[in-house]
Amino acid sequence: MKNKMVLITGGAGFIASHTADALAKLGYTIRLIDNLKPPVHAGKWPAYLKGKGYETITGDVSRKKDLEKALEDVSYVYHLAAYQDQRPDFSKFFVANTVSAALIYEIILEKKLPVKKIVLASTQFVYGDGEYECPHDKKLFYPEVRTKKQFDQKQFAILCPHGEPAIFHPFKEQQQLTPTNAYGLSKEAIERLALRFGKTYGIPTVILRYSIVQGPRQSPRNLYSGAMRIFSLQSLAGDPITVYEDGAQLRDFVNVQDVVAANILVLKNKKADFGTFNVGGGKAYSVLEFAQMVKKITGSSSKIKIGGYRRTDTRNAVSDILELEKLGWKPRFTPEKSVRDYVEWLKDQSR
């Protein structure tokens, strides 16, 4: 398998592990690096990666020596490792996320490594609340983060300058970026440095902005892993299903296997080089609709409890996926399948 070694950072994660499995079937040699730290992991490589012949390195991608070891003899890199949360330890996001991305390019140049392509995971969070249209005069605007006063008064909708509910436009790759939290800001920085260094030094680079990715292997200990984890655990335990705000906020959900298909497509397709692409489910759901979906699939008697909020949550987060569809990709799997597969996987973990 000469010249077909793939390094995947954050290798113990659920997106990384599914991507590794798919690449291995295509004949690539797989190397994974992960720090395996709680709460996402339990300090050891998960069972779903054992016995597959993958090379594993327990290391920190923000440590140059660890990355130097991981990058030896590598032809392709998927940089999927990330620190994710909405905590106020702001510097940690930039050390873990942004510095690690910069180190990859730095090491490649210093050691003259023959890396053929780098694929970097970004996120919907770089868009923040995104673009809205005023229904009064049709002007476009990018709203600021909603205030605590608005939340406390339960004024959840984004209002235009005339005080009317504004019209949300799905995220498009070329629109203005307005991240609302440290995670999104660190990812915006990754995007900018990666494309700049990639173009300057001739290293083909692709940015993928994932929507809310769902499926089996998503850590039940990861507090940032989203509504499916929270709602599924609450439903299975018979606890109230907690829906923030009024439940009308919109999201799009994408199955992990569709993400894997996108990961592989941009690796093999030169038309993707130096491009930025949304990877989403192609359909908007309200959070309340999704909670009802999880409750139905699990057969739970849990009540749905609506209320509360998180200050840096976006009101709506739905991605336009036309650019990636132009390369021949389409989402194939529904959120219902994601929930069923995840719930079954959760049950297997407890047996």
N, C-alpha and C positions, 0 to 999 in steps of 0.2 A: 504493500500500500504506500509506496514511496510518493512523497509530496501530497499526501491526502490526510495528514494529521490535522484534526480540528481541536482547538482549545475552546472549552465552554466555561466561562466564569460563573460563579453562583451555581456550580454544577450539581449540587444536591437538591436544588429547587425543582418545582414541578414543571415549569416551562422548560428548563434546561434538561431535565431528565427525559422528558418526552422527545425533545429535539435530538438528544443523543441517541435514543433508540431508533429514531427514523434515519438519522445519518449513518448509523452502524449498518442498517439494512441496505443502504446504498453503497457500502464498501469503504466508508471512511473509518479511519482509526480515531478513537475518542480519548481525549484527555480532559479531566474535570478538575477544577480547583474550587474549594469552598472552605470557609472558616468553621462551618458546622456549629456556630454558636447559637445558644438559646436566644429568644424564645422560639424562633422558626424551626431550629433543629435541636437535636438532643445530644450533641457532642460526638456523634458517630455517623458514618455513611448509612443512609436508609436502605432497608431491605430491597426496595425496588431497583437498586443499582448493583446489587451484589451478583456475582457469578456471570457477568456479561463481558468480562475481559477489558473493561474500561480502565485506563490508568487514572488513579485518583491522587490528588495532592491536597493535603490539609494545609491551607495557608490563607493569608489575608491579601486581597488584591490591592490594598493601599500600601503594602510593604514591597518595596522595589525588589528585594532579594527573592521574595516568593514569586513575584511575577516573572522575573528573569528565568527562574527555573521552569515555570509553567510554559513560557514562550519558546523554549528550545525546540528546534526542528518542526515548528508549527507552520502550516500553510494558510490556515483560516482561523479566525477568531470570532466567537460570539461573546460579546460582553453583556452578560445578563445579570451579573451580581449587582445588588443594590441594597441600600439601607432605606427602609420604607416605614413611614409613620407620620403622625401629625404632632409630634412632640416638639418642645422648644429647644432641644439640643441641636441648634441650627448648624453648628460647625461640623457635626458628625456626618451630615448629609453630603457636604462638600468633600470631606476627607474620603469617605467610603465610596462615593459615587463619582465625583468630578475628578479628584486627584487620581483615582485608579485608571480612569479613561486616558488622562494625560500621560500617565506612566506607560501605558501600552505603546503609544506612539513614540515616546522618548526612548524606550528600550529597543524598539524596532530600528530606530535610526542609529542609536549608539552601537548596536551589535550588528548592524546591517543584515537584519533578518529578512528572509525572502517571503514575507507574509503577503499573500495574494489578495485577501479581502478581509475587512472587518465589518461585522454586523453588530450594531449597538441597539440595545433596548431602551426606548424612551417611553413616554406615557401621555395619555390625554391630559394629565395635570399641567403640561406646559401651556395649555390654552387658557387655564383659569376658567372664568365664567364665559369667555369667548365673545362672540359677536351677537349683538341684538339689533333689532330694527324698531324704531319708534312708529307705532301705528298712526300717530297723528300727522307727522310730516315725512315719514318713510326714511328718515336719516338713520345711518348705522352708527352704533356706538359700542364701546367696550366698558362694561360697568366695573366699578371698584368693588372690593370685597364688601359684602353686606355688613352693616354695623350690628353691634350687640343690641342696640336699641331696637333695630328692625326685628331681630330674632325674638327679643323679649315681647314685642308687640305682635308677634306672629305675622309679620309682613314678609312672607317668604319669597314672593314673586319678585323678579327683576322689573323695576319700574323705569319707564323712559323719563326724560326731563320734564314731560308734561304730567307726570304722575300716573300714567296709564300702564297696565301690564304690557311689557315689551315682547316682541316676537323673537324667539331664539332661532338662530341659524346653526345647523350642524357644523362641526369643526372642519375646516379645510386647511390643507397643509401650508398654504402660502399666507394665511391670515396672521395678524398681529398676535404675539404670544404675551399673555398676561398671567403668569402663574400666581396662585394664591398662597402657596406654602413653600417651605424649604425644600421639600422633595421635588416639586415642580421646578423650582429655581435651579436646583442642582442638575436636573435633567436638561433644562434649557442650556446650561453651561456646557454640558457634555456634547450636545448637538453642535453647538457653535465651534468648540475646539476640535471635535472630530472631523467635521467637514472641512474646516480650515486646514488642519494638518494633513488630512487625507489628500486634498487637492494640491497643496503646496509640495508635498513629498511623493506624490504619485502612488498613494496607497488607496485602492478602491474602498470606499466606505459607504455604508447604507444605514440610515436611521429608520427604525420602526417604532411608531407611536401606538402602543397597545391600548385598546380600550380595557374594560374590566374582563380579565381572562379567568375562565372557569373550567373546572374539571377535576378528575381524581389526582391525588398526590398533593393537593393544595393543603399546606400544613394547617391542622386544626389549632396549632399553637400560635400562628402568625396573626397578631391583632390587626394587621393591615390588609388581610387577605379578602376583605370585602363582605358584601351582603350575603352571598351564598353560604360562606362558612358560618357567619353569625346566625342567619335564619335557620339553617339546617340543624345546627347544634341546639338552638332553642326549641325547634319543632320536635326533634327526637327526644329531648328531655321533658317535653310538655310544659316548658316555660313560656311566658309571653314573648311573642315575636315583636321586637322593638323597631319601629319605623320612625326615623327622624322627620322633623318638620311636619308637613301635612300629607306626606306620601305621594304628592303629585309631581315631585321632581323626576326628571327623565334621565335614563341611563341606557347605554347599549352594552350588551354582554357578548363576548366572543369565546367560543370553545377552544380549549387548548390545542386540539388537533388542527383546527383552522389556523391557529397561530404557528404551529409547527410547519404547516404547508407554506405559509408566508415566509418563515425563516429560511426554508430550503429554496423556495423560488428565487429570493433575492440573492442567495449565494450563487446560484447557477446562471442567473440572467444578468448579462452585462448591461442591459438597459436600466437596471436598477442602480448602477454605480453612481455614487454621490447624490442619490435621491433620498427624499424623506417621504414616508408613506404611513398613512393611518391603517391600522389593522383592527377592524371592528366587526360587530355582528350584523350591521346593515339595517337594524330595526330598533326603534326606541320603545322602552317599557317604562312605566312609572314604577317607582320603588314599591308602592303599595301593590301593584299588579304582580311584581316579582315575589313579594312576601306571600301573596295568596297562592302563587304557583308552587312555592316551596311547601306551604302548608298542605296543599292538595296532594302533591306527589308523595310526601311523607305520611299522609293519612293522619296528621296530627290534630289533636283537639285544642292546641294552643290558641289563645286569643291574640289578636294583633293589636298591639298597643302603639298608638300614634302620638308623637310628641318628642320634645327635646331637640337638640341641634348640636352641630359642631361648627365653630366659627369659620374655619377655612374650607368647608365643603362647598363645592360649586352647586348652583341650583340645578343646572342641566349639564349633562356630559354625553353627547352623542356625536359620533364621528362620521363624516362623509368618506366613503371608501372607494370612490371612483378611480383615483389614481392607481391604486393597487389592482383594481379590477381590469384596468387597461393592460396590465402585464399578464392577465389570464387567471388571476386568483379570484375566488368567490368563497364566502363563508358557506359551509355545507351543513353545519350542525346547529340545532336550536338550543336555547337556554334550558328547555325541558330536558333534553338529553344530558346537558351538563349537570343539572341537578340530580337526575337519576343516577348517573355514573358516580358523582361525588358522594351521594348518600350511601350507595352500595359500598364504595371504597371505605367510607367512615365506619360502616358496620363491620367490614372485614378487619379493620384495625383493632376493634374491640373484642374480636373473637379469640 
